[in-house]
């Protein structure tokens, strides 16, 4: 099995109130990624995503486009040691 990685991802733009979190859950589940997504007070969306390098690359590419409603201005990605999330969920 490929080495598991954890990326902490910040998505900025018009990304709240447009279904971004729910779409992120669907996309993560489709790709076998675990972790969480949540809205931040500054209007951004924060994601912790665990998976293989291949899974995460495709997921980040999706994050740069978003679900189609709203728009993404920037995506920053920082690698961290994995923490072994069991599922992907929305945090409030």
PDB file of N, CA, C and O in Angstrom:
ATOM      1  N   UNK A   1       0.847  -1.195   0.000  1.00  0.00           N
ATOM      2  CA  UNK A   1       0.000   0.000   0.000  1.00  0.00           C
ATOM      3  C   UNK A   1       0.885   1.250   0.000  1.00  0.00           C
ATOM      4  O   UNK A   1       1.958   1.270   0.604  1.00  0.00           O
ATOM      5  N   UNK A   2       0.421   2.266  -0.677  1.00  0.00           N
ATOM      6  CA  UNK A   2       1.176   3.515  -0.757  1.00  0.00           C
ATOM      7  C   UNK A   2       1.239   4.179   0.621  1.00  0.00           C
ATOM      8  O   UNK A   2       0.346   4.015   1.452  1.00  0.00           O
ATOM      9  N   UNK A   3       2.304   4.921   0.833  1.00  0.00           N
ATOM     10  CA  UNK A   3       2.474   5.637   2.096  1.00  0.00           C
ATOM     11  C   UNK A   3       1.353   6.657   2.270  1.00  0.00           C
ATOM     12  O   UNK A   3       0.992   7.374   1.336  1.00  0.00           O
ATOM     13  N   UNK A   4       0.814   6.707   3.481  1.00  0.00           N
ATOM     14  CA  UNK A   4      -0.261   7.656   3.782  1.00  0.00           C
ATOM     15  C   UNK A   4       0.347   9.012   4.129  1.00  0.00           C
ATOM     16  O   UNK A   4       1.330   9.100   4.865  1.00  0.00           O
ATOM     17  N   UNK A   5      -0.260  10.066   3.584  1.00  0.00           N
ATOM     18  CA  UNK A   5       0.163  11.441   3.831  1.00  0.00           C
ATOM     19  C   UNK A   5      -1.018  12.221   4.401  1.00  0.00           C
ATOM     20  O   UNK A   5      -2.175  11.861   4.188  1.00  0.00           O
ATOM     21  N   UNK A   6      -0.711  13.293   5.128  1.00  0.00           N
ATOM     22  CA  UNK A   6      -1.737  14.221   5.613  1.00  0.00           C
ATOM     23  C   UNK A   6      -1.408  15.599   5.077  1.00  0.00           C
ATOM     24  O   UNK A   6      -0.298  16.102   5.255  1.00  0.00           O
ATOM     25  N   UNK A   7      -2.388  16.206   4.417  1.00  0.00           N
ATOM     26  CA  UNK A   7      -2.245  17.581   3.948  1.00  0.00           C
ATOM     27  C   UNK A   7      -3.269  18.448   4.661  1.00  0.00           C
ATOM     28  O   UNK A   7      -4.446  18.100   4.755  1.00  0.00           O
ATOM     29  N   UNK A   8      -2.795  19.587   5.161  1.00  0.00           N
ATOM     30  CA  UNK A   8      -3.690  20.608   5.707  1.00  0.00           C
ATOM     31  C   UNK A   8      -3.878  21.644   4.611  1.00  0.00           C
ATOM     32  O   UNK A   8      -2.915  22.252   4.143  1.00  0.00           O
ATOM     33  N   UNK A   9      -5.121  21.838   4.210  1.00  0.00           N
ATOM     34  CA  UNK A   9      -5.447  22.614   3.017  1.00  0.00           C
ATOM     35  C   UNK A   9      -6.339  23.794   3.406  1.00  0.00           C
ATOM     36  O   UNK A   9      -7.338  23.625   4.105  1.00  0.00           O
ATOM     37  N   UNK A  10      -5.965  24.989   2.944  1.00  0.00           N
ATOM     38  CA  UNK A  10      -6.810  26.183   3.119  1.00  0.00           C
ATOM     39  C   UNK A  10      -7.299  26.611   1.742  1.00  0.00           C
ATOM     40  O   UNK A  10      -6.505  26.825   0.826  1.00  0.00           O
ATOM     41  N   UNK A  11      -8.610  26.732   1.611  1.00  0.00           N
ATOM     42  CA  UNK A  11      -9.221  27.152   0.353  1.00  0.00           C
ATOM     43  C   UNK A  11      -9.853  28.515   0.597  1.00  0.00           C
ATOM     44  O   UNK A  11     -10.684  28.681   1.490  1.00  0.00           O
ATOM     45  N   UNK A  12      -9.445  29.486  -0.213  1.00  0.00           N
ATOM     46  CA  UNK A  12      -9.960  30.847  -0.060  1.00  0.00           C
ATOM     47  C   UNK A  12     -10.695  31.276  -1.321  1.00  0.00           C
ATOM     48  O   UNK A  12     -10.387  30.823  -2.423  1.00  0.00           O
ATOM     49  N   UNK A  13     -11.666  32.150  -1.140  1.00  0.00           N
ATOM     50  CA  UNK A  13     -12.490  32.641  -2.236  1.00  0.00           C
ATOM     51  C   UNK A  13     -13.919  32.733  -1.743  1.00  0.00           C
ATOM     52  O   UNK A  13     -14.164  32.901  -0.549  1.00  0.00           O
ATOM     53  N   UNK A  14     -14.860  32.624  -2.664  1.00  0.00           N
ATOM     54  CA  UNK A  14     -16.276  32.576  -2.286  1.00  0.00           C
ATOM     55  C   UNK A  14     -16.626  31.107  -2.123  1.00  0.00           C
ATOM     56  O   UNK A  14     -17.154  30.477  -3.039  1.00  0.00           O
ATOM     57  N   UNK A  15     -16.320  30.557  -0.921  1.00  0.00           N
ATOM     58  CA  UNK A  15     -16.405  29.116  -0.707  1.00  0.00           C
ATOM     59  C   UNK A  15     -17.314  28.725   0.462  1.00  0.00           C
ATOM     60  O   UNK A  15     -17.403  27.546   0.802  1.00  0.00           O
ATOM     61  N   UNK A  16     -17.982  29.690   1.073  1.00  0.00           N
ATOM     62  CA  UNK A  16     -18.947  29.368   2.129  1.00  0.00           C
ATOM     63  C   UNK A  16     -20.347  29.699   1.636  1.00  0.00           C
ATOM     64  O   UNK A  16     -20.555  30.678   0.920  1.00  0.00           O
ATOM     65  N   UNK A  17     -21.303  28.866   2.032  1.00  0.00           N
ATOM     66  CA  UNK A  17     -22.695  29.083   1.630  1.00  0.00           C
ATOM     67  C   UNK A  17     -22.991  28.635   0.215  1.00  0.00           C
ATOM     68  O   UNK A  17     -24.026  28.992  -0.348  1.00  0.00           O
ATOM     69  N   UNK A  18     -22.084  27.850  -0.370  1.00  0.00           N
ATOM     70  CA  UNK A  18     -22.263  27.401  -1.758  1.00  0.00           C
ATOM     71  C   UNK A  18     -22.191  25.875  -1.876  1.00  0.00           C
ATOM     72  O   UNK A  18     -22.066  25.349  -2.982  1.00  0.00           O
ATOM     73  N   UNK A  19     -22.268  25.159  -0.747  1.00  0.00           N
ATOM     74  CA  UNK A  19     -22.214  23.697  -0.774  1.00  0.00           C
ATOM     75  C   UNK A  19     -20.815  23.125  -0.860  1.00  0.00           C
ATOM     76  O   UNK A  19     -20.642  21.947  -1.171  1.00  0.00           O
ATOM     77  N   UNK A  20     -19.805  23.955  -0.586  1.00  0.00           N
ATOM     78  CA  UNK A  20     -18.415  23.491  -0.731  1.00  0.00           C
ATOM     79  C   UNK A  20     -18.105  22.328   0.210  1.00  0.00           C
ATOM     80  O   UNK A  20     -17.494  21.345  -0.206  1.00  0.00           O
ATOM     81  N   UNK A  21     -18.520  22.430   1.471  1.00  0.00           N
ATOM     82  CA  UNK A  21     -18.201  21.363   2.433  1.00  0.00           C
ATOM     83  C   UNK A  21     -18.848  20.044   2.034  1.00  0.00           C
ATOM     84  O   UNK A  21     -18.189  19.005   2.049  1.00  0.00           O
ATOM     85  N   UNK A  22     -20.129  20.073   1.678  1.00  0.00           N
ATOM     86  CA  UNK A  22     -20.822  18.838   1.294  1.00  0.00           C
ATOM     87  C   UNK A  22     -20.190  18.237   0.040  1.00  0.00           C
ATOM     88  O   UNK A  22     -20.029  17.020  -0.046  1.00  0.00           O
ATOM     89  N   UNK A  23     -19.840  19.058  -0.909  1.00  0.00           N
ATOM     90  CA  UNK A  23     -19.179  18.565  -2.120  1.00  0.00           C
ATOM     91  C   UNK A  23     -17.816  17.985  -1.798  1.00  0.00           C
ATOM     92  O   UNK A  23     -17.395  17.007  -2.416  1.00  0.00           O
ATOM     93  N   UNK A  24     -17.116  18.584  -0.830  1.00  0.00           N
ATOM     94  CA  UNK A  24     -15.806  18.091  -0.418  1.00  0.00           C
ATOM     95  C   UNK A  24     -15.930  16.701   0.193  1.00  0.00           C
ATOM     96  O   UNK A  24     -15.096  15.835  -0.072  1.00  0.00           O
ATOM     97  N   UNK A  25     -16.951  16.477   1.000  1.00  0.00           N
ATOM     98  CA  UNK A  25     -17.180  15.154   1.588  1.00  0.00           C
ATOM     99  C   UNK A  25     -17.409  14.127   0.482  1.00  0.00           C
ATOM    100  O   UNK A  25     -16.809  13.052   0.509  1.00  0.00           O
ATOM    101  N   UNK A  26     -18.254  14.436  -0.477  1.00  0.00           N
ATOM    102  CA  UNK A  26     -18.519  13.508  -1.589  1.00  0.00           C
ATOM    103  C   UNK A  26     -17.243  13.211  -2.360  1.00  0.00           C
ATOM    104  O   UNK A  26     -16.967  12.060  -2.699  1.00  0.00           O
ATOM    105  N   UNK A  27     -16.467  14.252  -2.636  1.00  0.00           N
ATOM    106  CA  UNK A  27     -15.233  14.081  -3.406  1.00  0.00           C
ATOM    107  C   UNK A  27     -14.221  13.237  -2.631  1.00  0.00           C
ATOM    108  O   UNK A  27     -13.584  12.354  -3.206  1.00  0.00           O
ATOM    109  N   UNK A  28     -14.070  13.497  -1.345  1.00  0.00           N
ATOM    110  CA  UNK A  28     -13.137  12.729  -0.515  1.00  0.00           C
ATOM    111  C   UNK A  28     -13.565  11.267  -0.448  1.00  0.00           C
ATOM    112  O   UNK A  28     -12.734  10.371  -0.595  1.00  0.00           O
ATOM    113  N   UNK A  29     -14.849  11.021  -0.228  1.00  0.00           N
ATOM    114  CA  UNK A  29     -15.351   9.648  -0.165  1.00  0.00           C
ATOM    115  C   UNK A  29     -15.103   8.917  -1.485  1.00  0.00           C
ATOM    116  O   UNK A  29     -14.708   7.752  -1.496  1.00  0.00           O
ATOM    117  N   UNK A  30     -15.338   9.609  -2.584  1.00  0.00           N
ATOM    118  CA  UNK A  30     -15.135   9.017  -3.907  1.00  0.00           C
ATOM    119  C   UNK A  30     -13.673   8.608  -4.108  1.00  0.00           C
ATOM    120  O   UNK A  30     -13.390   7.616  -4.780  1.00  0.00           O
ATOM    121  N   UNK A  31     -12.757   9.367  -3.530  1.00  0.00           N
ATOM    122  CA  UNK A  31     -11.325   9.122  -3.723  1.00  0.00           C
ATOM    123  C   UNK A  31     -10.687   8.294  -2.603  1.00  0.00           C
ATOM    124  O   UNK A  31      -9.493   8.000  -2.665  1.00  0.00           O
ATOM    125  N   UNK A  32     -11.467   7.912  -1.577  1.00  0.00           N
ATOM    126  CA  UNK A  32     -10.917   7.122  -0.478  1.00  0.00           C
ATOM    127  C   UNK A  32     -10.064   7.921   0.490  1.00  0.00           C
ATOM    128  O   UNK A  32      -9.158   7.380   1.123  1.00  0.00           O
ATOM    129  N   UNK A  33     -10.357   9.220   0.604  1.00  0.00           N
ATOM    130  CA  UNK A  33      -9.602  10.127   1.479  1.00  0.00           C
ATOM    131  C   UNK A  33     -10.333  10.264   2.806  1.00  0.00           C
ATOM    132  O   UNK A  33     -11.563  10.324   2.842  1.00  0.00           O
ATOM    133  N   UNK A  34      -9.574  10.313   3.898  1.00  0.00           N
ATOM    134  CA  UNK A  34     -10.152  10.514   5.226  1.00  0.00           C
ATOM    135  C   UNK A  34      -9.724  11.875   5.764  1.00  0.00           C
ATOM    136  O   UNK A  34      -8.769  12.476   5.273  1.00  0.00           O
ATOM    137  N   UNK A  35     -10.446  12.357   6.786  1.00  0.00           N
ATOM    138  CA  UNK A  35     -10.116  13.647   7.394  1.00  0.00           C
ATOM    139  C   UNK A  35     -11.368  14.439   7.685  1.00  0.00           C
ATOM    140  O   UNK A  35     -12.395  13.872   8.058  1.00  0.00           O
ATOM    141  N   UNK A  36     -11.290  15.758   7.516  1.00  0.00           N
ATOM    142  CA  UNK A  36     -12.453  16.606   7.765  1.00  0.00           C
ATOM    143  C   UNK A  36     -12.345  17.912   6.997  1.00  0.00           C
ATOM    144  O   UNK A  36     -11.284  18.276   6.490  1.00  0.00           O
ATOM    145  N   UNK A  37     -13.485  18.610   6.926  1.00  0.00           N
ATOM    146  CA  UNK A  37     -13.578  19.930   6.306  1.00  0.00           C
ATOM    147  C   UNK A  37     -14.401  20.812   7.236  1.00  0.00           C
ATOM    148  O   UNK A  37     -15.350  20.340   7.862  1.00  0.00           O
ATOM    149  N   UNK A  38     -14.045  22.090   7.331  1.00  0.00           N
ATOM    150  CA  UNK A  38     -14.862  23.006   8.126  1.00  0.00           C
ATOM    151  C   UNK A  38     -14.708  24.433   7.620  1.00  0.00           C
ATOM    152  O   UNK A  38     -13.684  24.807   7.050  1.00  0.00           O
ATOM    153  N   UNK A  39     -15.765  25.222   7.848  1.00  0.00           N
ATOM    154  CA  UNK A  39     -15.728  26.646   7.540  1.00  0.00           C
ATOM    155  C   UNK A  39     -14.923  27.360   8.615  1.00  0.00           C
ATOM    156  O   UNK A  39     -14.969  26.993   9.789  1.00  0.00           O
ATOM    157  N   UNK A  40     -14.188  28.378   8.202  1.00  0.00           N
ATOM    158  CA  UNK A  40     -13.397  29.167   9.135  1.00  0.00           C
ATOM    159  C   UNK A  40     -14.020  30.559   9.283  1.00  0.00           C
ATOM    160  O   UNK A  40     -14.709  31.029   8.378  1.00  0.00           O
ATOM    161  N   UNK A  41     -13.777  31.219  10.424  1.00  0.00           N
ATOM    162  CA  UNK A  41     -14.363  32.546  10.658  1.00  0.00           C
ATOM    163  C   UNK A  41     -13.970  33.593   9.612  1.00  0.00           C
ATOM    164  O   UNK A  41     -14.708  34.557   9.405  1.00  0.00           O
ATOM    165  N   UNK A  42     -12.818  33.420   8.947  1.00  0.00           N
ATOM    166  CA  UNK A  42     -12.370  34.403   7.951  1.00  0.00           C
ATOM    167  C   UNK A  42     -13.002  34.193   6.572  1.00  0.00           C
ATOM    168  O   UNK A  42     -12.656  34.892   5.620  1.00  0.00           O
ATOM    169  N   UNK A  43     -13.933  33.229   6.460  1.00  0.00           N
ATOM    170  CA  UNK A  43     -14.606  32.987   5.182  1.00  0.00           C
ATOM    171  C   UNK A  43     -13.950  31.904   4.340  1.00  0.00           C
ATOM    172  O   UNK A  43     -14.462  31.562   3.274  1.00  0.00           O
ATOM    173  N   UNK A  44     -12.827  31.356   4.796  1.00  0.00           N
ATOM    174  CA  UNK A  44     -12.158  30.282   4.064  1.00  0.00           C
ATOM    175  C   UNK A  44     -12.706  28.934   4.503  1.00  0.00           C
ATOM    176  O   UNK A  44     -13.506  28.843   5.434  1.00  0.00           O
ATOM    177  N   UNK A  45     -12.262  27.892   3.818  1.00  0.00           N
ATOM    178  CA  UNK A  45     -12.572  26.514   4.186  1.00  0.00           C
ATOM    179  C   UNK A  45     -11.255  25.826   4.507  1.00  0.00           C
ATOM    180  O   UNK A  45     -10.275  25.965   3.774  1.00  0.00           O
ATOM    181  N   UNK A  46     -11.240  25.075   5.618  1.00  0.00           N
ATOM    182  CA  UNK A  46     -10.054  24.354   6.071  1.00  0.00           C
ATOM    183  C   UNK A  46     -10.312  22.860   5.956  1.00  0.00           C
ATOM    184  O   UNK A  46     -11.362  22.362   6.363  1.00  0.00           O
ATOM    185  N   UNK A  47      -9.332  22.154   5.393  1.00  0.00           N
ATOM    186  CA  UNK A  47      -9.465  20.714   5.172  1.00  0.00           C
ATOM    187  C   UNK A  47      -8.221  20.016   5.700  1.00  0.00           C
ATOM    188  O   UNK A  47      -7.101  20.472   5.468  1.00  0.00           O
ATOM    189  N   UNK A  48      -8.417  18.920   6.404  1.00  0.00           N
ATOM    190  CA  UNK A  48      -7.334  17.990   6.690  1.00  0.00           C
ATOM    191  C   UNK A  48      -7.671  16.723   5.924  1.00  0.00           C
ATOM    192  O   UNK A  48      -8.719  16.116   6.142  1.00  0.00           O
ATOM    193  N   UNK A  49      -6.775  16.326   5.023  1.00  0.00           N
ATOM    194  CA  UNK A  49      -7.031  15.197   4.135  1.00  0.00           C
ATOM    195  C   UNK A  49      -5.884  14.202   4.207  1.00  0.00           C
ATOM    196  O   UNK A  49      -4.717  14.569   4.069  1.00  0.00           O
ATOM    197  N   UNK A  50      -6.230  12.933   4.426  1.00  0.00           N
ATOM    198  CA  UNK A  50      -5.241  11.857   4.467  1.00  0.00           C
ATOM    199  C   UNK A  50      -5.494  10.869   3.336  1.00  0.00           C
ATOM    200  O   UNK A  50      -6.633  10.508   3.041  1.00  0.00           O
ATOM    201  N   UNK A  51      -4.411  10.449   2.721  1.00  0.00           N
ATOM    202  CA  UNK A  51      -4.499   9.453   1.666  1.00  0.00           C
ATOM    203  C   UNK A  51      -3.138   9.280   1.032  1.00  0.00           C
ATOM    204  O   UNK A  51      -2.132   9.775   1.540  1.00  0.00           O
ATOM    205  N   UNK A  52      -3.115   8.575  -0.079  1.00  0.00           N
ATOM    206  CA  UNK A  52      -1.865   8.398  -0.821  1.00  0.00           C
ATOM    207  C   UNK A  52      -1.548   9.679  -1.591  1.00  0.00           C
ATOM    208  O   UNK A  52      -2.415  10.536  -1.760  1.00  0.00           O
ATOM    209  N   UNK A  53      -0.325   9.805  -2.048  1.00  0.00           N
ATOM    210  CA  UNK A  53       0.063  10.982  -2.826  1.00  0.00           C
ATOM    211  C   UNK A  53      -0.818  11.129  -4.066  1.00  0.00           C
ATOM    212  O   UNK A  53      -1.229  12.237  -4.408  1.00  0.00           O
ATOM    213  N   UNK A  54      -1.104  10.026  -4.731  1.00  0.00           N
ATOM    214  CA  UNK A  54      -1.944  10.057  -5.938  1.00  0.00           C
ATOM    215  C   UNK A  54      -3.363  10.524  -5.608  1.00  0.00           C
ATOM    216  O   UNK A  54      -3.920  11.366  -6.314  1.00  0.00           O
ATOM    217  N   UNK A  55      -3.956   9.973  -4.523  1.00  0.00           N
ATOM    218  CA  UNK A  55      -5.303  10.389  -4.120  1.00  0.00           C
ATOM    219  C   UNK A  55      -5.335  11.878  -3.785  1.00  0.00           C
ATOM    220  O   UNK A  55      -6.239  12.598  -4.207  1.00  0.00           O
ATOM    221  N   UNK A  56      -4.341  12.330  -3.026  1.00  0.00           N
ATOM    222  CA  UNK A  56      -4.322  13.725  -2.573  1.00  0.00           C
ATOM    223  C   UNK A  56      -4.069  14.693  -3.715  1.00  0.00           C
ATOM    224  O   UNK A  56      -4.623  15.792  -3.722  1.00  0.00           O
ATOM    225  N   UNK A  57      -3.247  14.310  -4.678  1.00  0.00           N
ATOM    226  CA  UNK A  57      -3.003  15.196  -5.821  1.00  0.00           C
ATOM    227  C   UNK A  57      -4.307  15.454  -6.576  1.00  0.00           C
ATOM    228  O   UNK A  57      -4.626  16.596  -6.906  1.00  0.00           O
ATOM    229  N   UNK A  58      -5.053  14.387  -6.843  1.00  0.00           N
ATOM    230  CA  UNK A  58      -6.331  14.540  -7.548  1.00  0.00           C
ATOM    231  C   UNK A  58      -7.317  15.353  -6.710  1.00  0.00           C
ATOM    232  O   UNK A  58      -8.066  16.164  -7.255  1.00  0.00           O
ATOM    233  N   UNK A  59      -7.323  15.147  -5.400  1.00  0.00           N
ATOM    234  CA  UNK A  59      -8.217  15.878  -4.504  1.00  0.00           C
ATOM    235  C   UNK A  59      -7.876  17.364  -4.486  1.00  0.00           C
ATOM    236  O   UNK A  59      -8.774  18.204  -4.525  1.00  0.00           O
ATOM    237  N   UNK A  60      -6.597  17.694  -4.427  1.00  0.00           N
ATOM    238  CA  UNK A  60      -6.166  19.102  -4.440  1.00  0.00           C
ATOM    239  C   UNK A  60      -6.542  19.756  -5.762  1.00  0.00           C
ATOM    240  O   UNK A  60      -6.977  20.907  -5.788  1.00  0.00           O
ATOM    241  N   UNK A  61      -6.375  19.024  -6.858  1.00  0.00           N
ATOM    242  CA  UNK A  61      -6.804  19.560  -8.161  1.00  0.00           C
ATOM    243  C   UNK A  61      -8.287  19.892  -8.126  1.00  0.00           C
ATOM    244  O   UNK A  61      -8.704  20.924  -8.653  1.00  0.00           O
ATOM    245  N   UNK A  62      -9.096  19.022  -7.506  1.00  0.00           N
ATOM    246  CA  UNK A  62     -10.524  19.303  -7.377  1.00  0.00           C
ATOM    247  C   UNK A  62     -10.747  20.546  -6.508  1.00  0.00           C
ATOM    248  O   UNK A  62     -11.565  21.400  -6.849  1.00  0.00           O
ATOM    249  N   UNK A  63     -10.025  20.650  -5.391  1.00  0.00           N
ATOM    250  CA  UNK A  63     -10.177  21.806  -4.494  1.00  0.00           C
ATOM    251  C   UNK A  63      -9.917  23.120  -5.225  1.00  0.00           C
ATOM    252  O   UNK A  63     -10.552  24.132  -4.927  1.00  0.00           O
ATOM    253  N   UNK A  64      -9.001  23.109  -6.164  1.00  0.00           N
ATOM    254  CA  UNK A  64      -8.678  24.324  -6.917  1.00  0.00           C
ATOM    255  C   UNK A  64      -9.824  24.761  -7.818  1.00  0.00           C
ATOM    256  O   UNK A  64      -9.926  25.937  -8.167  1.00  0.00           O
ATOM    257  N   UNK A  65     -10.687  23.821  -8.196  1.00  0.00           N
ATOM    258  CA  UNK A  65     -11.853  24.132  -9.032  1.00  0.00           C
ATOM    259  C   UNK A  65     -13.104  24.339  -8.185  1.00  0.00           C
ATOM    260  O   UNK A  65     -13.927  25.202  -8.490  1.00  0.00           O
ATOM    261  N   UNK A  66     -13.250  23.543  -7.114  1.00  0.00           N
ATOM    262  CA  UNK A  66     -14.441  23.606  -6.281  1.00  0.00           C
ATOM    263  C   UNK A  66     -15.615  22.925  -6.938  1.00  0.00           C
ATOM    264  O   UNK A  66     -15.469  22.316  -7.998  1.00  0.00           O
ATOM    265  N   UNK A  67     -16.795  23.019  -6.316  1.00  0.00           N
ATOM    266  CA  UNK A  67     -17.967  22.291  -6.802  1.00  0.00           C
ATOM    267  C   UNK A  67     -18.708  22.965  -7.950  1.00  0.00           C
ATOM    268  O   UNK A  67     -19.692  22.414  -8.444  1.00  0.00           O
ATOM    269  N   UNK A  68     -18.271  24.119  -8.381  1.00  0.00           N
ATOM    270  CA  UNK A  68     -18.945  24.787  -9.493  1.00  0.00           C
ATOM    271  C   UNK A  68     -19.719  26.021  -9.059  1.00  0.00           C
ATOM    272  O   UNK A  68     -19.821  26.985  -9.817  1.00  0.00           O
ATOM    273  N   UNK A  69     -20.264  26.001  -7.851  1.00  0.00           N
ATOM    274  CA  UNK A  69     -20.900  27.213  -7.332  1.00  0.00           C
ATOM    275  C   UNK A  69     -19.866  27.945  -6.484  1.00  0.00           C
ATOM    276  O   UNK A  69     -19.023  27.307  -5.853  1.00  0.00           O
ATOM    277  N   UNK A  70     -19.919  29.243  -6.461  1.00  0.00           N
ATOM    278  CA  UNK A  70     -18.875  30.023  -5.805  1.00  0.00           C
ATOM    279  C   UNK A  70     -17.625  30.030  -6.672  1.00  0.00           C
ATOM    280  O   UNK A  70     -17.677  29.683  -7.852  1.00  0.00           O
ATOM    281  N   UNK A  71     -16.496  30.429  -6.079  1.00  0.00           N
ATOM    282  CA  UNK A  71     -15.245  30.372  -6.821  1.00  0.00           C
ATOM    283  C   UNK A  71     -14.071  30.294  -5.847  1.00  0.00           C
ATOM    284  O   UNK A  71     -14.137  30.776  -4.716  1.00  0.00           O
ATOM    285  N   UNK A  72     -13.009  29.676  -6.321  1.00  0.00           N
ATOM    286  CA  UNK A  72     -11.800  29.491  -5.518  1.00  0.00           C
ATOM    287  C   UNK A  72     -10.760  30.493  -5.984  1.00  0.00           C
ATOM    288  O   UNK A  72     -10.433  30.554  -7.169  1.00  0.00           O
ATOM    289  N   UNK A  73     -10.236  31.283  -5.044  1.00  0.00           N
ATOM    290  CA  UNK A  73      -9.162  32.232  -5.352  1.00  0.00           C
ATOM    291  C   UNK A  73      -7.792  31.613  -5.143  1.00  0.00           C
ATOM    292  O   UNK A  73      -6.886  31.817  -5.951  1.00  0.00           O
ATOM    293  N   UNK A  74      -7.632  30.847  -4.047  1.00  0.00           N
ATOM    294  CA  UNK A  74      -6.331  30.249  -3.768  1.00  0.00           C
ATOM    295  C   UNK A  74      -6.485  28.996  -2.919  1.00  0.00           C
ATOM    296  O   UNK A  74      -7.447  28.844  -2.167  1.00  0.00           O
ATOM    297  N   UNK A  75      -5.510  28.104  -3.060  1.00  0.00           N
ATOM    298  CA  UNK A  75      -5.437  26.886  -2.264  1.00  0.00           C
ATOM    299  C   UNK A  75      -4.004  26.763  -1.769  1.00  0.00           C
ATOM    300  O   UNK A  75      -3.063  26.768  -2.562  1.00  0.00           O
ATOM    301  N   UNK A  76      -3.841  26.651  -0.448  1.00  0.00           N
ATOM    302  CA  UNK A  76      -2.509  26.404   0.113  1.00  0.00           C
ATOM    303  C   UNK A  76      -2.520  25.025   0.756  1.00  0.00           C
ATOM    304  O   UNK A  76      -3.509  24.616   1.364  1.00  0.00           O
ATOM    305  N   UNK A  77      -1.403  24.315   0.613  1.00  0.00           N
ATOM    306  CA  UNK A  77      -1.289  22.940   1.084  1.00  0.00           C
ATOM    307  C   UNK A  77      -0.011  22.804   1.891  1.00  0.00           C
ATOM    308  O   UNK A  77       1.071  23.169   1.433  1.00  0.00           O
ATOM    309  N   UNK A  78      -0.153  22.272   3.107  1.00  0.00           N
ATOM    310  CA  UNK A  78       1.004  22.024   3.968  1.00  0.00           C
ATOM    311  C   UNK A  78       0.994  20.566   4.409  1.00  0.00           C
ATOM    312  O   UNK A  78      -0.023  20.084   4.908  1.00  0.00           O
ATOM    313  N   UNK A  79       2.116  19.846   4.233  1.00  0.00           N
ATOM    314  CA  UNK A  79       2.186  18.442   4.654  1.00  0.00           C
ATOM    315  C   UNK A  79       2.448  18.317   6.156  1.00  0.00           C
ATOM    316  O   UNK A  79       3.179  19.116   6.741  1.00  0.00           O
ATOM    317  N   UNK A  80       1.844  17.312   6.759  1.00  0.00           N
ATOM    318  CA  UNK A  80       2.019  16.998   8.183  1.00  0.00           C
ATOM    319  C   UNK A  80       2.079  15.478   8.328  1.00  0.00           C
ATOM    320  O   UNK A  80       1.700  14.758   7.404  1.00  0.00           O
ATOM    321  N   UNK A  81       2.544  14.985   9.465  1.00  0.00           N
ATOM    322  CA  UNK A  81       2.502  13.539   9.704  1.00  0.00           C
ATOM    323  C   UNK A  81       1.046  13.062   9.798  1.00  0.00           C
ATOM    324  O   UNK A  81       0.216  13.755  10.386  1.00  0.00           O
ATOM    325  N   UNK A  82       0.726  11.908   9.236  1.00  0.00           N
ATOM    326  CA  UNK A  82      -0.644  11.403   9.288  1.00  0.00           C
ATOM    327  C   UNK A  82      -1.085  11.107  10.720  1.00  0.00           C
ATOM    328  O   UNK A  82      -0.271  10.780  11.584  1.00  0.00           O
ATOM    329  N   UNK A  83      -2.398  11.230  10.949  1.00  0.00           N
ATOM    330  CA  UNK A  83      -2.971  10.941  12.266  1.00  0.00           C
ATOM    331  C   UNK A  83      -3.975   9.789  12.198  1.00  0.00           C
ATOM    332  O   UNK A  83      -4.592   9.444  13.205  1.00  0.00           O
ATOM    333  N   UNK A  84      -4.137   9.200  11.025  1.00  0.00           N
ATOM    334  CA  UNK A  84      -4.991   8.014  10.815  1.00  0.00           C
ATOM    335  C   UNK A  84      -6.469   8.262  11.075  1.00  0.00           C
ATOM    336  O   UNK A  84      -7.093   7.572  11.881  1.00  0.00           O
ATOM    337  N   UNK A  85      -7.021   9.256  10.384  1.00  0.00           N
ATOM    338  CA  UNK A  85      -8.465   9.469  10.405  1.00  0.00           C
ATOM    339  C   UNK A  85      -9.160   8.217   9.878  1.00  0.00           C
ATOM    340  O   UNK A  85      -8.619   7.511   9.027  1.00  0.00           O
ATOM    341  N   UNK A  86     -10.350   7.949  10.384  1.00  0.00           N
ATOM    342  CA  UNK A  86     -11.106   6.744   9.982  1.00  0.00           C
ATOM    343  C   UNK A  86     -12.170   7.035   8.923  1.00  0.00           C
ATOM    344  O   UNK A  86     -12.627   6.126   8.231  1.00  0.00           O
ATOM    345  N   UNK A  87     -12.560   8.302   8.803  1.00  0.00           N
ATOM    346  CA  UNK A  87     -13.616   8.688   7.864  1.00  0.00           C
ATOM    347  C   UNK A  87     -13.359  10.126   7.433  1.00  0.00           C
ATOM    348  O   UNK A  87     -12.428  10.772   7.914  1.00  0.00           O
ATOM    349  N   UNK A  88     -14.197  10.620   6.521  1.00  0.00           N
ATOM    350  CA  UNK A  88     -14.148  12.033   6.154  1.00  0.00           C
ATOM    351  C   UNK A  88     -15.472  12.650   6.578  1.00  0.00           C
ATOM    352  O   UNK A  88     -16.536  12.123   6.254  1.00  0.00           O
ATOM    353  N   UNK A  89     -15.411  13.769   7.306  1.00  0.00           N
ATOM    354  CA  UNK A  89     -16.620  14.364   7.871  1.00  0.00           C
ATOM    355  C   UNK A  89     -16.554  15.888   7.836  1.00  0.00           C
ATOM    356  O   UNK A  89     -15.502  16.481   7.594  1.00  0.00           O
ATOM    357  N   UNK A  90     -17.693  16.493   8.081  1.00  0.00           N
ATOM    358  CA  UNK A  90     -17.771  17.936   8.255  1.00  0.00           C
ATOM    359  C   UNK A  90     -17.631  18.226   9.747  1.00  0.00           C
ATOM    360  O   UNK A  90     -18.294  17.592  10.568  1.00  0.00           O
ATOM    361  N   UNK A  91     -16.785  19.167  10.093  1.00  0.00           N
ATOM    362  CA  UNK A  91     -16.689  19.640  11.476  1.00  0.00           C
ATOM    363  C   UNK A  91     -17.330  21.011  11.553  1.00  0.00           C
ATOM    364  O   UNK A  91     -17.245  21.808  10.618  1.00  0.00           O
ATOM    365  N   UNK A  92     -17.973  21.272  12.678  1.00  0.00           N
ATOM    366  CA  UNK A  92     -18.655  22.548  12.868  1.00  0.00           C
ATOM    367  C   UNK A  92     -17.999  23.346  13.955  1.00  0.00           C
ATOM    368  O   UNK A  92     -18.438  24.455  14.258  1.00  0.00           O
TER     369      UNK A  92
END
